[in-house]
Amino acid sequence: MLTQRRMTRPWITIPVNQRKVYFSLCIIKYFLNIISPNNNMKAKVDALLAAYPSIDVTAMGFPRGWESEPLWQ
């Protein structure tokens, strides 16, 4: 039986679909924050989404207010 462990660093607080791209990006960001605390992944995601405004981020699993999540601060 699997039990969920507490995250030792900031994580997402809004429930999300774990099968969507956003959740995978969160996992990458979580580990990147450990490996390289001053990384610029948030800026790169922002730039990518700005470059392709027709992309449906909701379909990718991005919840409303994702930018305010502790993980992305």
Biopython code that builds the backbone (N, CA, C, O; Angstrom):
import numpy as np
from Bio.PDB.StructureBuilder import StructureBuilder

atoms = [
    (1, "MET", "N", (0.837, -1.170, 0.000)),
    (1, "MET", "CA", (0.000, 0.000, 0.000)),
    (1, "MET", "C", (0.893, 1.250, 0.000)),
    (1, "MET", "O", (1.822, 1.368, 0.799)),
    (2, "LEU", "N", (0.591, 2.161, -0.904)),
    (2, "LEU", "CA", (1.353, 3.394, -0.989)),
    (2, "LEU", "C", (0.747, 4.442, -0.084)),
    (2, "LEU", "O", (-0.473, 4.591, -0.014)),
    (3, "THR", "N", (1.603, 5.161, 0.605)),
    (3, "THR", "CA", (1.131, 6.268, 1.425)),
    (3, "THR", "C", (1.797, 7.539, 0.922)),
    (3, "THR", "O", (2.966, 7.533, 0.533)),
    (4, "GLN", "N", (1.046, 8.614, 0.934)),
    (4, "GLN", "CA", (1.595, 9.880, 0.486)),
    (4, "GLN", "C", (2.455, 10.477, 1.585)),
    (4, "GLN", "O", (2.035, 10.598, 2.736)),
    (5, "ARG", "N", (3.657, 10.844, 1.205)),
    (5, "ARG", "CA", (4.567, 11.456, 2.165)),
    (5, "ARG", "C", (4.494, 12.961, 2.028)),
    (5, "ARG", "O", (4.132, 13.487, 0.975)),
    (6, "ARG", "N", (4.837, 13.637, 3.089)),
    (6, "ARG", "CA", (4.878, 15.101, 3.067)),
    (6, "ARG", "C", (6.038, 15.564, 2.215)),
    (6, "ARG", "O", (7.122, 14.981, 2.236)),
    (7, "MET", "N", (5.793, 16.610, 1.473)),
    (7, "MET", "CA", (6.850, 17.204, 0.664)),
    (7, "MET", "C", (7.720, 18.048, 1.600)),
    (7, "MET", "O", (7.205, 18.758, 2.464)),
    (8, "THR", "N", (9.018, 17.964, 1.423)),
    (8, "THR", "CA", (9.929, 18.701, 2.300)),
    (8, "THR", "C", (10.150, 20.135, 1.829)),
    (8, "THR", "O", (10.694, 20.955, 2.568)),
    (9, "ARG", "N", (9.734, 20.439, 0.614)),
    (9, "ARG", "CA", (9.887, 21.774, 0.035)),
    (9, "ARG", "C", (8.529, 22.237, -0.476)),
    (9, "ARG", "O", (7.579, 21.455, -0.498)),
    (10, "PRO", "N", (8.425, 23.506, -0.890)),
    (10, "PRO", "CA", (7.137, 23.999, -1.395)),
    (10, "PRO", "C", (6.591, 23.128, -2.525)),
    (10, "PRO", "O", (7.330, 22.697, -3.410)),
    (11, "TRP", "N", (5.304, 22.883, -2.476)),
    (11, "TRP", "CA", (4.627, 22.036, -3.455)),
    (11, "TRP", "C", (3.319, 22.715, -3.849)),
    (11, "TRP", "O", (3.001, 23.791, -3.343)),
    (12, "ILE", "N", (2.576, 22.107, -4.729)),
    (12, "ILE", "CA", (1.310, 22.673, -5.175)),
    (12, "ILE", "C", (0.223, 22.414, -4.137)),
    (12, "ILE", "O", (0.226, 21.385, -3.462)),
    (13, "THR", "N", (-0.700, 23.356, -4.021)),
    (13, "THR", "CA", (-1.782, 23.215, -3.037)),
    (13, "THR", "C", (-3.134, 23.013, -3.706)),
    (13, "THR", "O", (-4.073, 22.522, -3.079)),
    (14, "ILE", "N", (-3.238, 23.390, -4.980)),
    (14, "ILE", "CA", (-4.487, 23.226, -5.732)),
    (14, "ILE", "C", (-4.523, 21.807, -6.292)),
    (14, "ILE", "O", (-3.545, 21.375, -6.904)),
    (15, "PRO", "N", (-5.613, 21.071, -6.106)),
    (15, "PRO", "CA", (-5.697, 19.725, -6.687)),
    (15, "PRO", "C", (-5.598, 19.778, -8.219)),
    (15, "PRO", "O", (-6.225, 20.622, -8.858)),
    (16, "VAL", "N", (-4.812, 18.878, -8.792)),
    (16, "VAL", "CA", (-4.623, 18.838, -10.241)),
    (16, "VAL", "C", (-4.706, 17.401, -10.744)),
    (16, "VAL", "O", (-4.574, 16.447, -9.978)),
    (17, "ASN", "N", (-4.925, 17.272, -12.042)),
    (17, "ASN", "CA", (-4.951, 15.960, -12.690)),
    (17, "ASN", "C", (-3.509, 15.495, -12.885)),
    (17, "ASN", "O", (-2.729, 16.144, -13.583)),
    (18, "GLN", "N", (-3.169, 14.390, -12.275)),
    (18, "GLN", "CA", (-1.794, 13.892, -12.318)),
    (18, "GLN", "C", (-1.411, 13.325, -13.676)),
    (18, "GLN", "O", (-0.249, 12.982, -13.897)),
    (19, "ARG", "N", (-2.359, 13.223, -14.579)),
    (19, "ARG", "CA", (-2.070, 12.699, -15.919)),
    (19, "ARG", "C", (-1.874, 13.807, -16.947)),
    (19, "ARG", "O", (-1.720, 13.528, -18.136)),
    (20, "LYS", "N", (-1.878, 15.044, -16.504)),
    (20, "LYS", "CA", (-1.734, 16.184, -17.409)),
    (20, "LYS", "C", (-0.306, 16.735, -17.365)),
    (20, "LYS", "O", (0.449, 16.464, -16.432)),
    (21, "VAL", "N", (0.041, 17.499, -18.375)),
    (21, "VAL", "CA", (1.381, 18.073, -18.514)),
    (21, "VAL", "C", (1.757, 18.932, -17.309)),
    (21, "VAL", "O", (2.899, 18.888, -16.851)),
    (22, "TYR", "N", (0.816, 19.704, -16.797)),
    (22, "TYR", "CA", (1.123, 20.593, -15.676)),
    (22, "TYR", "C", (1.720, 19.831, -14.498)),
    (22, "TYR", "O", (2.682, 20.296, -13.887)),
    (23, "PHE", "N", (1.168, 18.679, -14.175)),
    (23, "PHE", "CA", (1.675, 17.912, -13.040)),
    (23, "PHE", "C", (3.116, 17.464, -13.291)),
    (23, "PHE", "O", (3.943, 17.497, -12.381)),
    (24, "SER", "N", (3.415, 17.050, -14.513)),
    (24, "SER", "CA", (4.786, 16.662, -14.851)),
    (24, "SER", "C", (5.735, 17.847, -14.724)),
    (24, "SER", "O", (6.854, 17.699, -14.232)),
    (25, "LEU", "N", (5.289, 19.026, -15.168)),
    (25, "LEU", "CA", (6.109, 20.224, -15.017)),
    (25, "LEU", "C", (6.355, 20.541, -13.542)),
    (25, "LEU", "O", (7.438, 20.991, -13.168)),
    (26, "CYS", "N", (5.352, 20.304, -12.719)),
    (26, "CYS", "CA", (5.512, 20.539, -11.280)),
    (26, "CYS", "C", (6.562, 19.616, -10.679)),
    (26, "CYS", "O", (7.354, 20.041, -9.837)),
    (27, "ILE", "N", (6.574, 18.378, -11.098)),
    (27, "ILE", "CA", (7.574, 17.429, -10.601)),
    (27, "ILE", "C", (8.974, 17.881, -11.022)),
    (27, "ILE", "O", (9.909, 17.872, -10.221)),
    (28, "ILE", "N", (9.101, 18.272, -12.277)),
    (28, "ILE", "CA", (10.394, 18.757, -12.777)),
    (28, "ILE", "C", (10.831, 19.988, -11.985)),
    (28, "ILE", "O", (11.985, 20.085, -11.568)),
    (29, "LYS", "N", (9.909, 20.923, -11.780)),
    (29, "LYS", "CA", (10.222, 22.147, -11.037)),
    (29, "LYS", "C", (10.626, 21.824, -9.593)),
    (29, "LYS", "O", (11.557, 22.425, -9.059)),
    (30, "TYR", "N", (9.936, 20.891, -8.975)),
    (30, "TYR", "CA", (10.243, 20.506, -7.593)),
    (30, "TYR", "C", (11.693, 20.040, -7.474)),
    (30, "TYR", "O", (12.436, 20.504, -6.608)),
    (31, "PHE", "N", (12.087, 19.114, -8.354)),
    (31, "PHE", "CA", (13.454, 18.593, -8.284)),
    (31, "PHE", "C", (14.473, 19.635, -8.742)),
    (31, "PHE", "O", (15.582, 19.688, -8.211)),
    (32, "LEU", "N", (14.114, 20.451, -9.704)),
    (32, "LEU", "CA", (15.011, 21.510, -10.146)),
    (32, "LEU", "C", (15.267, 22.511, -9.022)),
    (32, "LEU", "O", (16.378, 23.023, -8.885)),
    (33, "ASN", "N", (14.242, 22.788, -8.220)),
    (33, "ASN", "CA", (14.420, 23.689, -7.074)),
    (33, "ASN", "C", (15.416, 23.122, -6.063)),
    (33, "ASN", "O", (16.102, 23.880, -5.377)),
    (34, "ILE", "N", (15.498, 21.820, -5.969)),
    (34, "ILE", "CA", (16.460, 21.176, -5.068)),
    (34, "ILE", "C", (17.866, 21.250, -5.664)),
    (34, "ILE", "O", (18.829, 21.591, -4.978)),
    (35, "ILE", "N", (17.962, 20.927, -6.941)),
    (35, "ILE", "CA", (19.262, 20.873, -7.616)),
    (35, "ILE", "C", (19.831, 22.265, -7.874)),
    (35, "ILE", "O", (21.024, 22.508, -7.697)),
    (36, "SER", "N", (18.957, 23.168, -8.294)),
    (36, "SER", "CA", (19.380, 24.523, -8.674)),
    (36, "SER", "C", (18.367, 25.533, -8.135)),
    (36, "SER", "O", (17.480, 25.973, -8.867)),
    (37, "PRO", "N", (18.494, 25.901, -6.863)),
    (37, "PRO", "CA", (17.491, 26.758, -6.218)),
    (37, "PRO", "C", (17.192, 28.075, -6.926)),
    (37, "PRO", "O", (16.084, 28.594, -6.795)),
    (38, "ASN", "N", (18.132, 28.625, -7.662)),
    (38, "ASN", "CA", (17.911, 29.897, -8.354)),
    (38, "ASN", "C", (17.595, 29.700, -9.839)),
    (38, "ASN", "O", (17.936, 30.544, -10.668)),
    (39, "ASN", "N", (16.950, 28.591, -10.166)),
    (39, "ASN", "CA", (16.633, 28.291, -11.566)),
    (39, "ASN", "C", (15.615, 29.277, -12.133)),
    (39, "ASN", "O", (14.933, 29.981, -11.387)),
    (40, "ASN", "N", (15.523, 29.317, -13.452)),
    (40, "ASN", "CA", (14.597, 30.237, -14.110)),
    (40, "ASN", "C", (13.491, 29.504, -14.878)),
    (40, "ASN", "O", (13.001, 30.005, -15.890)),
    (41, "MET", "N", (13.108, 28.347, -14.409)),
    (41, "MET", "CA", (12.086, 27.565, -15.097)),
    (41, "MET", "C", (10.762, 28.320, -15.201)),
    (41, "MET", "O", (10.095, 28.253, -16.234)),
    (42, "LYS", "N", (10.377, 29.031, -14.154)),
    (42, "LYS", "CA", (9.108, 29.784, -14.176)),
    (42, "LYS", "C", (9.138, 30.814, -15.301)),
    (42, "LYS", "O", (8.161, 30.951, -16.037)),
    (43, "ALA", "N", (10.231, 31.528, -15.441)),
    (43, "ALA", "CA", (10.358, 32.530, -16.509)),
    (43, "ALA", "C", (10.293, 31.868, -17.883)),
    (43, "ALA", "O", (9.709, 32.422, -18.814)),
    (44, "LYS", "N", (10.886, 30.696, -18.008)),
    (44, "LYS", "CA", (10.858, 29.986, -19.286)),
    (44, "LYS", "C", (9.458, 29.476, -19.610)),
    (44, "LYS", "O", (9.034, 29.533, -20.765)),
    (45, "VAL", "N", (8.746, 28.987, -18.621)),
    (45, "VAL", "CA", (7.360, 28.546, -18.841)),
    (45, "VAL", "C", (6.501, 29.751, -19.221)),
    (45, "VAL", "O", (5.696, 29.673, -20.149)),
    (46, "ASP", "N", (6.669, 30.858, -18.509)),
    (46, "ASP", "CA", (5.930, 32.088, -18.833)),
    (46, "ASP", "C", (6.204, 32.522, -20.271)),
    (46, "ASP", "O", (5.274, 32.860, -21.004)),
    (47, "ALA", "N", (7.467, 32.516, -20.678)),
    (47, "ALA", "CA", (7.843, 32.931, -22.031)),
    (47, "ALA", "C", (7.263, 31.985, -23.083)),
    (47, "ALA", "O", (6.798, 32.430, -24.132)),
    (48, "LEU", "N", (7.289, 30.709, -22.807)),
    (48, "LEU", "CA", (6.746, 29.722, -23.734)),
    (48, "LEU", "C", (5.239, 29.898, -23.911)),
    (48, "LEU", "O", (4.729, 29.855, -25.031)),
    (49, "LEU", "N", (4.539, 30.094, -22.810)),
    (49, "LEU", "CA", (3.093, 30.292, -22.891)),
    (49, "LEU", "C", (2.753, 31.615, -23.575)),
    (49, "LEU", "O", (1.750, 31.704, -24.283)),
    (50, "ALA", "N", (3.579, 32.641, -23.369)),
    (50, "ALA", "CA", (3.358, 33.929, -24.025)),
    (50, "ALA", "C", (3.620, 33.834, -25.531)),
    (50, "ALA", "O", (2.962, 34.506, -26.325)),
    (51, "ALA", "N", (4.574, 33.005, -25.911)),
    (51, "ALA", "CA", (4.912, 32.844, -27.323)),
    (51, "ALA", "C", (3.836, 32.089, -28.097)),
    (51, "ALA", "O", (3.729, 32.222, -29.316)),
    (52, "TYR", "N", (3.043, 31.299, -27.384)),
    (52, "TYR", "CA", (1.990, 30.501, -28.012)),
    (52, "TYR", "C", (0.668, 30.730, -27.283)),
    (52, "TYR", "O", (0.178, 29.837, -26.592)),
    (53, "PRO", "N", (0.094, 31.915, -27.432)),
    (53, "PRO", "CA", (-1.126, 32.256, -26.683)),
    (53, "PRO", "C", (-2.354, 31.426, -27.060)),
    (53, "PRO", "O", (-3.328, 31.387, -26.309)),
    (54, "SER", "N", (-2.314, 30.768, -28.213)),
    (54, "SER", "CA", (-3.473, 29.961, -28.611)),
    (54, "SER", "C", (-3.503, 28.596, -27.923)),
    (54, "SER", "O", (-4.490, 27.868, -28.034)),
    (55, "ILE", "N", (-2.446, 28.251, -27.224)),
    (55, "ILE", "CA", (-2.403, 26.979, -26.502)),
    (55, "ILE", "C", (-3.396, 27.022, -25.348)),
    (55, "ILE", "O", (-3.445, 27.994, -24.594)),
    (56, "ASP", "N", (-4.181, 25.968, -25.221)),
    (56, "ASP", "CA", (-5.171, 25.865, -24.145)),
    (56, "ASP", "C", (-4.494, 25.289, -22.898)),
    (56, "ASP", "O", (-4.363, 24.073, -22.761)),
    (57, "VAL", "N", (-4.070, 26.167, -21.999)),
    (57, "VAL", "CA", (-3.364, 25.703, -20.797)),
    (57, "VAL", "C", (-4.276, 24.895, -19.877)),
    (57, "VAL", "O", (-3.799, 24.060, -19.108)),
    (58, "THR", "N", (-5.570, 25.136, -19.952)),
    (58, "THR", "CA", (-6.515, 24.344, -19.151)),
    (58, "THR", "C", (-6.476, 22.886, -19.598)),
    (58, "THR", "O", (-6.532, 21.975, -18.771)),
    (59, "ALA", "N", (-6.379, 22.670, -20.905)),
    (59, "ALA", "CA", (-6.291, 21.306, -21.433)),
    (59, "ALA", "C", (-4.996, 20.624, -21.002)),
    (59, "ALA", "O", (-4.921, 19.398, -20.922)),
    (60, "MET", "N", (-3.982, 21.436, -20.727)),
    (60, "MET", "CA", (-2.698, 20.903, -20.261)),
    (60, "MET", "C", (-2.706, 20.654, -18.755)),
    (60, "MET", "O", (-1.729, 20.150, -18.201)),
    (61, "GLY", "N", (-3.807, 21.008, -18.095)),
    (61, "GLY", "CA", (-3.929, 20.761, -16.665)),
    (61, "GLY", "C", (-3.543, 21.915, -15.768)),
    (61, "GLY", "O", (-3.540, 21.766, -14.546)),
    (62, "PHE", "N", (-3.213, 23.069, -16.341)),
    (62, "PHE", "CA", (-2.857, 24.231, -15.532)),
    (62, "PHE", "C", (-4.110, 24.741, -14.820)),
    (62, "PHE", "O", (-5.071, 25.137, -15.480)),
    (63, "PRO", "N", (-4.115, 24.738, -13.499)),
    (63, "PRO", "CA", (-5.277, 25.274, -12.784)),
    (63, "PRO", "C", (-5.240, 26.797, -12.748)),
    (63, "PRO", "O", (-4.180, 27.401, -12.904)),
    (64, "ARG", "N", (-6.374, 27.400, -12.545)),
    (64, "ARG", "CA", (-6.424, 28.856, -12.397)),
    (64, "ARG", "C", (-5.601, 29.243, -11.169)),
    (64, "ARG", "O", (-5.756, 28.653, -10.100)),
    (65, "GLY", "N", (-4.742, 30.222, -11.325)),
    (65, "GLY", "CA", (-3.907, 30.680, -10.215)),
    (65, "GLY", "C", (-2.645, 29.873, -9.991)),
    (65, "GLY", "O", (-2.019, 29.982, -8.936)),
    (66, "TRP", "N", (-2.264, 29.069, -10.961)),
    (66, "TRP", "CA", (-1.079, 28.220, -10.793)),
    (66, "TRP", "C", (0.176, 29.031, -10.492)),
    (66, "TRP", "O", (1.071, 28.561, -9.790)),
    (67, "GLU", "N", (0.239, 30.246, -11.020)),
    (67, "GLU", "CA", (1.428, 31.076, -10.823)),
    (67, "GLU", "C", (1.645, 31.440, -9.357)),
    (67, "GLU", "O", (2.759, 31.765, -8.947)),
    (68, "SER", "N", (0.578, 31.384, -8.579)),
    (68, "SER", "CA", (0.650, 31.760, -7.153)),
    (68, "SER", "C", (0.993, 30.586, -6.247)),
    (68, "SER", "O", (1.168, 30.758, -5.041)),
    (69, "GLU", "N", (1.087, 29.402, -6.823)),
    (69, "GLU", "CA", (1.403, 28.234, -6.011)),
    (69, "GLU", "C", (2.789, 28.378, -5.384)),
    (69, "GLU", "O", (3.690, 28.937, -6.009)),
    (70, "PRO", "N", (2.974, 27.881, -4.156)),
    (70, "PRO", "CA", (4.278, 27.975, -3.477)),
    (70, "PRO", "C", (5.428, 27.421, -4.325)),
    (70, "PRO", "O", (6.532, 27.965, -4.298)),
    (71, "LEU", "N", (5.182, 26.368, -5.059)),
    (71, "LEU", "CA", (6.217, 25.752, -5.896)),
    (71, "LEU", "C", (6.773, 26.722, -6.920)),
    (71, "LEU", "O", (7.967, 26.683, -7.217)),
    (72, "TRP", "N", (5.941, 27.585, -7.463)),
    (72, "TRP", "CA", (6.334, 28.466, -8.549)),
    (72, "TRP", "C", (6.808, 29.838, -8.075)),
    (72, "TRP", "O", (7.070, 30.714, -8.900)),
    (73, "GLN", "N", (6.919, 30.037, -6.791)),
    (73, "GLN", "CA", (7.376, 31.330, -6.250)),
    (73, "GLN", "C", (8.882, 31.399, -6.212)),
    (73, "GLN", "O", (9.443, 32.409, -5.788)),
]
sb = StructureBuilder()
sb.init_structure("model")
sb.init_model(0)
sb.init_chain("A")
sb.init_seg("    ")
for serial, (resi, resn, name, xyz) in enumerate(atoms, 1):
    if name == "N":
        sb.init_residue(resn, " ", resi, " ")
    sb.init_atom(name, np.array(xyz, "f"), 0.0, 1.0, " ", f" {name:<3s}", serial, name[0])
structure = sb.get_structure()
